[in-house]
Every structure is written in structure tokens, then in C-alpha cells.
């Protein structure tokens, strides 16, 4: 393959104008956020203003097999963004009546006439999700308005990112034009076009086949040119799939599509999923080690396809532990969904996810219900009393996830027994709770509501339905913002100490809380006595309120907490 490789330095504009480029259907969609666009614009503009000889934009890998069109193996994001930059500069030239320049940019870098079909076709063709939107909405010129009635609506997240990039770039250059003025502005835009043609440079690597591209891509990353771990793994797997490349593509894309159900960074979710899946087989693995670990352990066509098949078949269960409303839970007890809601939405725990995934994948519905209830109790106890004894939670949860993943454990009681010496017991939990401070508002609300449900003898007290935070307020009994001109030093110290103590907090309907402000305890008692919440109305039993009462109340709460987040299954 080495004899078929070609390396050359190329201006980005020269590359876009030379020949049509295609992004393969299996390539991921456009993914640059606004921050990436802003950094690129600022960097290139600095180079233009300084009259630099070159702005290096990294390596681009193309696959060129015989007479087939050139395919982009690596460099999509930069090439697409460069095309958008040129398209928006073109539009500005059109709007200020510099139409020959606008037409020149369009016909040189963006779109050309196909002599066979006589159609105007883009120089850059994107994947199946983005191509039509890119062609019709991003590359279209103001001169096209007679033939295009309206801009198509984006149908994928990547379409929306393309639209966002286009808007950011348009705003940037219109501001540049306005700041430079009517005389200098057009010349400054032209400098950008000329700079991008020959001075925004890349190292262009042309390889004869897709397998060669995967290996070049892997080599470049091994030598320090950054890419996401998921991209590294994707190219690794595809390069090892041999004659089953199409099958490998399908398995990868099916997994990636399923992960789209989880909001947030898709690359991040892909690598998190890999880590979780690997933990179920091999035990604790740090996220930054995932790609290297998998590459070290999986080799050959058979093992590659085996792992990709496992990845595709288990992604349904992985996605389900991010969403209590997932269809998987429709056949489980209602309490199971409630416990998952508590973990995901109220406690917002992350370290336990590999274990959640393992249980969702392998336990029966009955044992899953018991395990999820147990996980809520563990999570609260660790949050209040600390991370446990004898090791990190990541390690412990990873070890348990492997025990479930390898079928060593099949019941919730086995998990409980394995963690018995690690989870804070009732005495340790109560002692810690009695003096705990809680800084996060969402946790304060959850703890108080769960304790209140226990006081009312409601079932499943550790589950709290989502409530409108505008309707249910947190109130500090002892004011935490006393008038500094009137309060003594001791009162100021008490206020600071009591600010994050649960013993000094109550829940109130917002209509009741509005008038209280920094009112005295004597004035607040009547409002507390009428409260719907038992955890609040009990405060009215006190005759006075200070640090002694706060500590006494929180110690009483600690006893209720042992029951609320108990370690029994019933």
C-alpha cells in the first residue's frame, strides 16, 4: 500500500475547486458546534490580518479508487465548514451588488455544471442525512430564489448544526463588512477568499482503498493528531472487518442510531456505551482507556464482527437506563420505573450506570425492581456519608457490573451481600445525616420530600414525583441573609452555618412562602403549622429557633432517613 500513497500540501480552496468530493454514506454527520466555528473564524482572521504565509489546518485523507469519485475518509468537518464560509461570503457579495465576484466564488468552489445532465451540482456531497439539506439550504445562492420557493426544514440534528454554522458564519462576515466600511469591507472579504484558496493549507493524503484510509487514520491518531475515541474505534473496527465491511457498517450505524435517543454529545454517548459494555465483560475500565483496551483485546474479522453484533444487540437495554419512559419498562413493575426516575432525574447519579445497565440486561423484572430500589438507598447513603470504604465507587460498581454481566450474580440480594461491608450501615448513615450539609437545591428538595412521605406512611417514600419548582419552594427557617447592620456577629455566624443544613429547611407552597422573606420565627410558625407537608408542620411545635433546634431537628430527620433509604427489599 505504501507505493500507492500520495502526500501533498494543498490549499483548502484548491482542494474544493479541483474535483467533486464525496462523504461516504457510513461517515458520521456534520457535528461542529458554534464554539468550533468561532475558533476557526477567529484563527483564520488573525492569519489574514497578519498577512501570514500559511494557516495549517491538519491532515485530510481521501480514498481514490481508479475512476471512482474521491471519497473523504477524514476531514469532513473542516471541508464542510470551509464550503459554508465561501457560500456566505458569496451571498454577501451578491447583497452588495458585487455579482461577478459572487458568481466566481460559486462556480469555482461550490457548484459546477455537470455537462452530462446540465444540472448544477455541489463540489462537496454529504452523507444521506445531510446532503439534501446542505445542497438546498446551505449552498443555495440568492440567485436561486426564482427556482426555490422556500428553505427546507432541518430534519436531523446535524441539519440544525449546519444551519447554526451557516448563521454564525453569516453574522461574523456581515459584522466584518460593517466594521471595515463600504470601501475596505469588500476587499477584506476578497482577502479571505484568496487566503483560503492557497494559504489555508492541509496535508492531503490520498489512498487507493477504504482499508488503507482506516489504517492511515489510525496511524495519524497514534501519532498525536486528535480524534474522538469513538472515531478511532469505528475506523479500527471497520479496518478489521475484512470481507464483512458492509455488515460492520450496518452494525455500527444501527448502534449509533439507537444512541440518538439519548440527548447530548453522540460521540460521548458512544464511548460511554463502549465503556459500559466492556465493563460487563472485563470489569472496571476507565473511560480514557476504552479505545486502547478494546484495540488490544479484539483482533481479526471474526472477533470484530462478534463484538459489533454484541454492541448492536445490547444497545436497547443501555438506552433504557437513561430513560424511565423507555418501552423496555412497559412490562416491569411501576415501582421499577419510579426507582429509575429517582436515580436518573432526582439524584442524577453517574457512577452506578454500568451496574444499572448490567441489571437491566440480565436480571428478571422482579430482581430488577429489588436492585433498583437498593441502588437508590446506596446512592443516598454514599452522597450523605461519603464514597464508602476500601476503594472507589467506580471500581466497586464496575466489579459488580462484571459479576452481573458474566451471570455470577442473578439476584439483588447477592449484590447487597457483596456491598455489605462497603455501604454505610444504619448507624453510620444516621450519624452522617445528623450533621450533613447539602449544597445542591435539587437534592435538598428530594431529601425533604422523601422524608415527608415516610412521615405520612406513604408507600415508596424514596420515589418523589416531579413537581413544579415554581409552586413548591424551599424556605430557610433561620434566615440565611440577616441584615448585617442589625445582626450580631454570632447571628451572622449561625446564618452561615445553617445555610446548607437540612434541619433548617422546610417545604412550602409558593403562595405561602411569598410573604415570609426574612420574617422572624414567631411570625413564620403559623404558616408552617398550616402546611400540607408534615416535615414542615412539625417545625411549628418548637417555641424558639436557633442552632440547637436546627441540630435537634436534623438528628430526628436522620432516624427517619434510615427507614426512607433502607437496605431491605420490603
C-alpha positions as CSV (number, residue, x, y, z in Angstrom):
1,X,0.0,0.0,0.0
2,X,2.9,2.4,0.7
3,X,3.7,2.7,-3.0
4,X,0.1,3.8,-3.7
5,X,0.0,6.6,-1.1
6,X,0.3,10.2,-2.2
7,X,1.1,13.1,0.1
8,X,0.9,16.7,-0.9
9,X,0.4,20.2,0.6
10,X,-2.8,21.7,-0.7
11,X,-4.7,24.9,-0.3
12,X,-8.2,24.3,1.0
13,X,-9.8,26.3,-1.7
14,X,-7.7,24.5,-4.3
15,X,-8.9,21.2,-3.0
16,X,-12.6,22.2,-3.1
17,X,-12.3,23.6,-6.6
18,X,-10.2,20.7,-8.1
19,X,-12.8,17.9,-8.2
20,X,-16.0,16.7,-6.7
21,X,-15.6,15.1,-3.3
22,X,-18.0,12.7,-1.6
23,X,-18.6,11.8,2.0
24,X,-19.4,8.1,2.3
25,X,-22.8,7.1,3.5
26,X,-21.3,5.4,6.6
27,X,-19.5,8.6,7.7
28,X,-20.9,10.4,10.7
29,X,-23.0,13.5,10.0
30,X,-21.9,17.1,10.5
31,X,-21.1,17.7,14.2
32,X,-19.3,21.0,14.7
33,X,-20.9,23.3,17.3
34,X,-20.8,27.1,17.4
35,X,-17.6,27.1,19.5
36,X,-15.7,25.2,16.8
37,X,-16.9,27.7,14.2
38,X,-16.0,30.7,16.2
39,X,-12.5,29.4,17.0
40,X,-11.8,28.7,13.3
41,X,-13.1,32.1,12.1
42,X,-11.0,33.9,14.7
43,X,-7.8,31.9,13.9
44,X,-8.0,32.4,10.2
45,X,-8.9,36.1,10.5
46,X,-5.8,36.6,12.7
47,X,-3.7,35.0,10.0
48,X,-5.3,37.1,7.3
49,X,-4.8,40.4,9.2
50,X,-1.1,39.4,10.0
51,X,-0.5,38.6,6.3
52,X,0.7,35.1,7.4
53,X,2.1,32.9,4.7
54,X,0.1,29.9,5.9
55,X,-2.5,28.7,8.3
56,X,-2.2,24.9,8.6
57,X,-5.5,23.0,9.1
58,X,-4.2,19.5,9.6
59,X,-4.5,16.3,7.5
60,X,-7.2,15.3,5.1
61,X,-7.5,11.7,3.9
62,X,-9.1,10.9,0.6
63,X,-9.9,7.5,-1.0
64,X,-9.4,7.5,-4.7
65,X,-10.0,4.1,-6.3
66,X,-9.4,4.1,-10.1
67,X,-12.1,6.1,-11.9
68,X,-14.4,6.3,-8.8
69,X,-15.1,9.7,-7.3
70,X,-12.8,10.8,-4.4
71,X,-14.2,10.0,-1.0
72,X,-13.4,11.8,2.2
73,X,-12.2,9.4,4.8
74,X,-11.1,12.1,7.3
75,X,-11.6,15.9,7.2
76,X,-15.4,16.2,6.6
77,X,-16.0,18.8,9.3
78,X,-13.3,21.2,8.0
79,X,-14.2,20.8,4.4
80,X,-17.9,21.4,5.0
81,X,-17.2,24.4,7.2
82,X,-14.9,25.9,4.6
83,X,-17.7,25.5,2.0
84,X,-20.1,27.3,4.2
85,X,-17.6,30.1,4.8
86,X,-17.3,30.6,1.0
87,X,-21.0,30.3,0.5
88,X,-21.8,33.1,3.0
89,X,-19.1,35.4,1.6
90,X,-20.6,34.7,-1.9
91,X,-24.0,35.8,-0.5
92,X,-22.7,39.0,0.9
93,X,-21.0,39.9,-2.4
94,X,-24.4,39.3,-4.0
95,X,-26.2,41.5,-1.5
96,X,-23.8,44.4,-2.1
97,X,-24.2,44.1,-5.8
98,X,-20.8,42.5,-6.5
99,X,-22.4,39.8,-8.5
100,X,-19.4,38.8,-10.7
101,X,-17.4,38.0,-7.5
102,X,-20.4,36.1,-6.1
103,X,-20.7,34.1,-9.3
104,X,-17.0,33.4,-9.4
105,X,-16.9,32.0,-5.9
106,X,-20.0,29.9,-6.6
107,X,-18.7,28.4,-9.8
108,X,-15.1,28.0,-8.6
109,X,-15.5,26.4,-5.2
110,X,-19.1,25.4,-4.5
111,X,-21.1,24.3,-7.5
112,X,-20.4,23.4,-11.1
113,X,-22.4,22.4,-14.2
114,X,-22.5,18.6,-14.9
115,X,-22.0,18.5,-18.7
116,X,-23.9,15.2,-18.9
117,X,-27.0,16.3,-17.1
118,X,-26.7,20.1,-17.5
119,X,-27.5,20.3,-13.8
120,X,-25.7,22.5,-11.2
121,X,-24.2,20.0,-8.7
122,X,-22.2,20.7,-5.5
123,X,-18.5,20.2,-5.4
124,X,-19.0,18.5,-2.0
125,X,-21.6,15.8,-1.5
126,X,-22.5,14.9,2.1
127,X,-24.0,11.8,3.6
128,X,-27.6,10.6,3.3
129,X,-28.8,12.6,6.4
130,X,-27.2,15.9,5.4
131,X,-26.8,16.1,1.6
132,X,-30.2,17.4,0.6
133,X,-30.3,20.0,3.3
134,X,-26.7,21.1,2.5
135,X,-27.5,21.4,-1.2
136,X,-30.9,23.1,-0.9
137,X,-30.5,25.3,2.2
138,X,-26.8,25.9,2.8
139,X,-25.2,26.1,-0.7
140,X,-28.1,27.8,-2.4
141,X,-27.4,31.3,-3.7
142,X,-29.7,34.4,-3.6
143,X,-29.6,34.0,-7.4
144,X,-31.5,30.7,-6.9
145,X,-34.6,32.3,-5.3
146,X,-36.6,32.2,-8.6
147,X,-36.4,28.4,-8.6
148,X,-36.6,27.7,-4.8
149,X,-39.8,28.7,-3.1
150,X,-38.5,28.3,0.5
151,X,-35.7,26.8,2.5
152,X,-36.3,23.2,3.5
153,X,-36.7,22.5,7.2
154,X,-33.9,20.6,9.0
155,X,-34.9,17.0,9.8
156,X,-31.8,15.8,11.7
157,X,-29.7,17.3,14.5
158,X,-26.8,17.6,12.0
159,X,-29.1,19.6,9.7
160,X,-29.6,22.0,12.6
161,X,-25.9,22.2,13.3
162,X,-25.4,23.1,9.6
163,X,-27.9,25.8,9.9
164,X,-26.4,27.1,13.1
165,X,-22.9,27.1,11.5
166,X,-24.2,29.0,8.5
167,X,-25.9,31.6,10.7
168,X,-22.8,32.1,12.8
169,X,-20.6,32.5,9.8
170,X,-23.0,34.9,8.1
171,X,-23.2,37.0,11.3
172,X,-19.4,37.1,11.5
173,X,-18.8,38.3,8.0
174,X,-21.6,40.8,8.0
175,X,-20.0,42.3,11.2
176,X,-16.6,42.3,9.5
177,X,-18.1,44.1,6.5
178,X,-19.8,46.7,8.7
179,X,-16.7,47.3,10.7
180,X,-14.4,47.7,7.7
181,X,-16.8,50.1,5.9
182,X,-18.1,50.1,2.3
183,X,-14.7,50.7,0.7
184,X,-12.5,48.3,2.7
185,X,-15.1,45.7,3.5
186,X,-15.4,44.0,0.1
187,X,-11.6,44.0,-0.2
188,X,-11.3,42.3,3.2
189,X,-13.8,39.6,2.2
190,X,-11.8,39.0,-1.0
191,X,-8.7,38.6,1.0
192,X,-10.4,35.9,2.9
193,X,-11.3,34.1,-0.3
194,X,-7.8,34.3,-1.7
195,X,-6.3,33.3,1.6
196,X,-8.5,30.2,1.8
197,X,-7.6,29.2,-1.8
198,X,-3.8,28.7,-1.2
199,X,-2.8,29.7,2.3
200,X,-5.3,27.8,4.5
201,X,-3.3,24.6,3.9
202,X,-3.8,20.9,4.6
203,X,-1.6,17.8,4.1
204,X,-3.7,15.8,1.6
205,X,-3.2,12.0,1.9
206,X,-4.7,10.0,-1.0
207,X,-5.0,6.3,-0.5
208,X,-6.2,3.6,-3.0
209,X,-8.9,2.0,-0.9
210,X,-11.1,2.3,2.2
211,X,-9.0,-0.2,4.2
212,X,-5.9,2.0,3.5
213,X,-7.8,5.0,4.8
214,X,-8.7,3.3,8.0
215,X,-5.1,2.4,8.7
216,X,-3.8,5.8,7.8
217,X,-6.5,7.3,10.1
218,X,-5.4,5.0,12.9
219,X,-1.7,5.8,12.4
220,X,-2.3,9.6,12.4
221,X,-4.2,9.3,15.7
222,X,-1.5,7.1,17.2
223,X,1.0,10.0,16.3
224,X,-1.0,12.6,18.2
225,X,-3.4,14.1,15.7
226,X,-6.6,14.3,17.8
227,X,-9.8,12.5,17.0
228,X,-12.6,11.3,19.3
229,X,-12.3,7.8,20.8
230,X,-15.4,6.7,19.0
231,X,-14.0,7.7,15.7
232,X,-10.8,5.8,16.5
233,X,-12.8,2.7,17.4
234,X,-15.0,3.0,14.4
235,X,-12.1,3.1,12.0
236,X,-10.4,0.3,13.9
237,X,-13.4,-2.0,13.7
238,X,-14.0,-1.2,10.0
239,X,-10.4,-1.8,9.1
240,X,-10.5,-5.2,10.9
241,X,-13.8,-6.4,9.3
242,X,-12.3,-7.7,6.1
243,X,-14.8,-9.1,3.7
244,X,-17.7,-8.2,6.0
245,X,-17.2,-4.5,5.8
246,X,-20.8,-3.7,4.8
247,X,-22.1,-5.8,7.7
248,X,-19.8,-4.0,10.1
249,X,-21.0,-0.6,8.7
250,X,-24.6,-1.7,9.3
251,X,-23.9,-2.8,12.9
252,X,-22.1,0.4,13.8
253,X,-24.7,2.7,12.2
254,X,-27.5,0.7,13.9
255,X,-25.9,1.2,17.3
256,X,-25.2,4.9,16.6
257,X,-28.8,5.4,15.5
258,X,-30.2,3.9,18.7
259,X,-27.9,6.1,20.8
260,X,-29.5,9.2,19.2
261,X,-32.4,8.6,21.6
262,X,-30.2,10.0,24.4
263,X,-29.7,13.7,24.3
264,X,-26.3,15.3,24.4
265,X,-23.0,14.6,22.6
266,X,-23.4,11.5,20.5
267,X,-19.6,10.7,20.4
268,X,-19.6,11.0,24.2
269,X,-22.5,8.6,24.5
270,X,-20.9,6.1,22.0
271,X,-17.7,5.9,24.1
272,X,-19.7,5.7,27.4
273,X,-21.6,2.8,25.9
274,X,-18.4,1.1,24.8
275,X,-17.1,1.5,28.3
276,X,-20.2,0.1,29.9
277,X,-20.3,-2.8,27.6
278,X,-16.7,-3.6,28.2
279,X,-17.1,-3.4,32.0
280,X,-19.8,-6.1,31.8
281,X,-17.2,-8.4,30.3
282,X,-13.9,-7.3,31.8
283,X,-14.6,-5.3,34.9
284,X,-13.5,-1.7,35.9
285,X,-12.2,0.3,32.9
286,X,-11.5,4.0,32.8
287,X,-13.1,6.0,30.0
288,X,-9.9,7.3,28.6
289,X,-8.6,3.7,28.4
290,X,-11.5,2.3,26.4
291,X,-10.2,2.6,22.9
292,X,-6.7,1.3,23.7
293,X,-8.1,-1.6,25.7
294,X,-10.6,-2.7,23.1
295,X,-8.0,-2.4,20.3
296,X,-5.6,-4.6,22.4
297,X,-8.2,-7.3,23.0
298,X,-10.1,-7.5,19.8
299,X,-8.4,-8.5,16.5
300,X,-9.4,-10.4,13.4
301,X,-12.6,-10.4,11.3
302,X,-14.5,-12.9,13.4
303,X,-13.9,-11.3,16.8
304,X,-14.6,-7.8,15.4
305,X,-18.0,-8.8,14.0
306,X,-18.8,-10.7,17.1
307,X,-18.2,-7.6,19.2
308,X,-20.1,-5.3,16.9
309,X,-23.0,-7.7,17.0
310,X,-22.9,-7.7,20.8
311,X,-22.8,-3.9,20.7
312,X,-25.9,-3.7,18.4
313,X,-27.9,-6.3,20.3
314,X,-27.4,-4.7,23.8
315,X,-27.8,-1.0,22.9
316,X,-31.6,-1.2,23.5
317,X,-31.0,-2.0,27.2
318,X,-28.3,0.6,27.5
319,X,-30.6,3.4,26.2
320,X,-33.3,2.2,28.6
321,X,-31.4,3.1,31.7
322,X,-31.2,6.7,30.6
323,X,-35.0,7.0,30.2
324,X,-37.7,5.8,32.7
325,X,-40.2,6.2,29.9
326,X,-38.4,3.7,27.6
327,X,-40.6,1.0,26.1
328,X,-38.5,-1.7,27.9
329,X,-40.1,-0.8,31.2
330,X,-43.6,-1.3,30.0
331,X,-43.7,-4.9,31.3
332,X,-41.9,-4.1,34.6
333,X,-43.5,-3.0,37.9
334,X,-44.4,0.6,38.1
335,X,-42.1,0.9,41.1
336,X,-39.1,-0.1,38.9
337,X,-39.7,3.0,36.7
338,X,-40.1,5.1,39.8
339,X,-36.7,3.9,41.2
340,X,-35.1,4.6,37.9
341,X,-36.6,8.1,37.8
342,X,-35.2,8.8,41.2
343,X,-31.7,7.7,40.2
344,X,-31.7,9.5,36.8
345,X,-33.7,12.7,37.5
346,X,-33.6,13.4,41.2
347,X,-30.2,12.0,42.3
348,X,-28.5,12.4,38.9
349,X,-26.0,9.6,39.6
350,X,-23.4,8.6,37.0
351,X,-21.0,6.1,38.6
352,X,-23.7,3.4,39.0
353,X,-24.7,3.4,35.3
354,X,-22.6,0.3,34.4
355,X,-24.4,-1.6,37.1
356,X,-27.8,-0.3,36.1
357,X,-27.0,-1.4,32.6
358,X,-25.9,-4.9,33.7
359,X,-29.1,-5.4,35.8
360,X,-31.4,-4.1,33.0
361,X,-29.7,-6.5,30.6
362,X,-29.6,-9.7,32.7
363,X,-31.9,-9.6,35.8
364,X,-35.5,-10.7,35.8
365,X,-38.1,-7.9,36.2
366,X,-38.7,-8.9,39.8
367,X,-35.0,-8.9,40.7
368,X,-34.5,-5.6,38.7
369,X,-37.2,-3.9,40.8
370,X,-35.4,-5.0,44.0
371,X,-32.0,-4.0,42.7
372,X,-33.1,-0.5,41.6
373,X,-34.7,0.1,45.0
374,X,-31.4,-0.9,46.6
375,X,-29.4,1.4,44.2
376,X,-31.5,4.4,45.4
377,X,-30.6,3.6,49.0
378,X,-27.0,3.1,48.2
379,X,-26.8,6.3,46.2
380,X,-28.3,8.5,49.0
381,X,-26.1,6.8,51.7
382,X,-23.0,7.5,49.7
383,X,-24.0,11.1,49.0
384,X,-24.6,11.7,52.7
385,X,-21.9,9.6,54.3
386,X,-19.2,9.6,51.7
387,X,-17.9,7.2,49.0
388,X,-17.6,4.1,51.0
389,X,-14.7,2.1,52.4
390,X,-11.8,0.3,50.8
391,X,-11.9,1.6,47.3
392,X,-13.6,3.9,44.8
393,X,-17.3,3.6,43.8
394,X,-16.2,3.4,40.2
395,X,-14.2,0.3,41.0
396,X,-16.9,-1.3,43.2
397,X,-19.7,-0.7,40.8
398,X,-17.5,-2.0,37.9
399,X,-16.7,-5.2,39.7
400,X,-20.4,-5.8,40.5
401,X,-21.4,-5.0,36.9
402,X,-19.0,-7.7,35.7
403,X,-20.4,-10.2,38.2
404,X,-23.9,-9.5,36.7
405,X,-22.6,-9.4,33.1
406,X,-20.9,-12.8,33.5
407,X,-24.0,-14.3,35.2
408,X,-22.1,-14.8,38.5
409,X,-24.9,-12.7,40.2
410,X,-28.5,-13.1,39.2
411,X,-30.3,-11.7,42.3
412,X,-30.4,-8.4,44.1
413,X,-29.6,-10.0,47.5
414,X,-26.2,-11.1,46.0
415,X,-25.5,-7.5,45.2
416,X,-26.5,-6.4,48.6
417,X,-24.3,-9.1,50.3
418,X,-21.3,-8.1,48.1
419,X,-21.6,-4.5,49.1
420,X,-22.5,-5.0,52.8
421,X,-19.1,-4.1,54.1
422,X,-18.8,-1.1,51.8
423,X,-22.2,0.7,52.1
424,X,-22.7,2.9,55.2
425,X,-24.8,0.9,57.7
426,X,-27.8,2.4,59.6
427,X,-25.7,3.8,62.4
428,X,-23.1,5.3,60.1
429,X,-25.7,6.7,57.8
430,X,-27.8,8.3,60.7
431,X,-24.7,9.8,62.3
432,X,-23.6,11.3,59.0
433,X,-27.1,12.6,58.2
434,X,-27.5,14.3,61.5
435,X,-24.6,16.7,60.6
436,X,-24.8,16.7,56.8
437,X,-24.9,19.8,54.7
438,X,-26.5,19.8,51.3
439,X,-25.5,22.5,48.8
440,X,-27.5,21.4,45.7
441,X,-31.0,22.6,45.7
442,X,-32.4,19.6,43.7
443,X,-31.1,17.2,46.4
444,X,-32.5,19.3,49.2
445,X,-35.9,19.2,47.7
446,X,-35.7,15.4,47.1
447,X,-34.5,14.6,50.6
448,X,-37.2,16.7,52.2
449,X,-40.0,15.3,50.1
450,X,-38.9,11.7,50.6
451,X,-38.7,12.2,54.4
452,X,-42.1,13.8,54.3
453,X,-43.6,10.8,52.5
454,X,-42.1,8.5,55.2
455,X,-43.7,10.6,58.0
456,X,-47.0,10.3,56.2
457,X,-46.5,6.5,55.9
458,X,-46.8,6.6,52.1
459,X,-45.5,3.7,50.0
460,X,-42.2,4.0,48.1
461,X,-41.1,7.1,50.1
462,X,-37.8,7.2,48.2
463,X,-39.7,8.0,45.0
464,X,-40.8,11.6,44.5
465,X,-42.9,12.7,41.6
466,X,-41.6,15.7,39.7
467,X,-43.2,18.8,41.0
468,X,-43.3,22.3,39.6
469,X,-40.4,24.1,41.4
470,X,-42.3,27.4,41.0
471,X,-45.1,26.0,43.1
472,X,-43.1,24.3,45.8
473,X,-40.4,26.4,47.4
474,X,-37.6,25.7,49.9
475,X,-37.6,28.1,52.9
476,X,-34.9,28.5,55.5
477,X,-36.4,28.7,58.9
478,X,-33.5,30.7,60.3
479,X,-32.9,33.5,57.8
480,X,-29.6,33.0,56.0
481,X,-29.3,36.6,54.9
482,X,-29.9,38.7,58.0
483,X,-29.5,42.4,58.0
484,X,-25.8,42.9,58.5
485,X,-26.4,46.3,60.2
486,X,-28.7,44.8,62.8
487,X,-27.4,41.2,63.3
488,X,-24.7,40.3,65.8
489,X,-21.5,38.5,64.9
490,X,-23.0,35.4,66.4
491,X,-26.2,35.6,64.4
492,X,-24.2,36.1,61.2
493,X,-22.1,33.0,62.0
494,X,-25.2,30.9,62.8
495,X,-26.8,32.0,59.5
496,X,-23.7,30.9,57.5
497,X,-23.6,27.6,59.4
498,X,-27.3,26.9,58.9
499,X,-27.4,27.7,55.2
500,X,-26.9,24.2,53.9
501,X,-28.3,22.2,56.9
502,X,-31.5,20.2,56.1
503,X,-32.6,20.8,59.7
504,X,-33.1,24.5,58.8
505,X,-35.1,23.9,55.7
506,X,-38.8,23.4,55.0
507,X,-41.0,22.9,52.0
508,X,-43.8,25.5,51.4
509,X,-46.3,26.2,48.7
510,X,-45.1,29.2,46.8
511,X,-48.2,31.2,47.7
512,X,-47.4,30.7,51.4
513,X,-43.7,31.5,51.0
514,X,-44.0,34.8,49.2
515,X,-44.7,36.9,52.2
516,X,-42.3,35.3,54.7
517,X,-39.0,36.6,53.5
518,X,-36.7,37.2,56.5
519,X,-39.6,37.2,58.9
520,X,-39.0,36.1,62.5
521,X,-39.6,32.5,63.6
522,X,-42.6,33.7,65.7
523,X,-44.2,35.1,62.5
524,X,-43.4,32.0,60.4
525,X,-44.8,29.4,62.9
526,X,-48.5,29.9,61.9
527,X,-47.7,29.4,58.2
528,X,-45.6,26.3,59.0
529,X,-48.4,24.9,61.2
530,X,-50.9,25.1,58.2
531,X,-48.5,23.4,55.8
532,X,-49.6,20.3,53.8
533,X,-46.1,18.9,54.4
534,X,-45.6,17.1,57.7
535,X,-41.9,17.7,57.5
536,X,-42.8,21.5,57.6
537,X,-45.7,21.5,60.1
538,X,-43.6,19.8,62.8
539,X,-41.4,22.8,63.0
540,X,-44.3,24.8,64.4
541,X,-44.0,22.6,67.6
542,X,-40.9,24.5,68.5
543,X,-41.2,27.5,70.7
544,X,-38.0,29.1,69.5
545,X,-35.5,28.6,66.7
546,X,-31.7,28.6,66.7
547,X,-28.8,26.3,66.1
548,X,-29.7,24.0,69.0
549,X,-33.2,23.4,67.4
550,X,-31.7,23.0,64.0
551,X,-29.3,20.3,65.1
552,X,-32.1,18.6,67.1
553,X,-34.4,18.5,64.1
554,X,-31.8,17.2,61.8
555,X,-30.9,14.4,64.2
556,X,-34.6,13.5,64.2
557,X,-34.6,13.5,60.4
558,X,-31.6,11.1,60.5
559,X,-33.7,8.5,62.2
560,X,-36.4,8.9,59.5
561,X,-33.7,8.7,56.8
562,X,-32.7,5.1,57.9
563,X,-36.2,4.0,57.1
564,X,-36.7,6.1,54.0
565,X,-33.5,4.7,52.4
566,X,-33.4,1.3,54.0
567,X,-31.4,-1.7,52.7
568,X,-34.3,-4.1,52.9
569,X,-36.4,-5.1,49.9
570,X,-39.8,-4.7,51.7
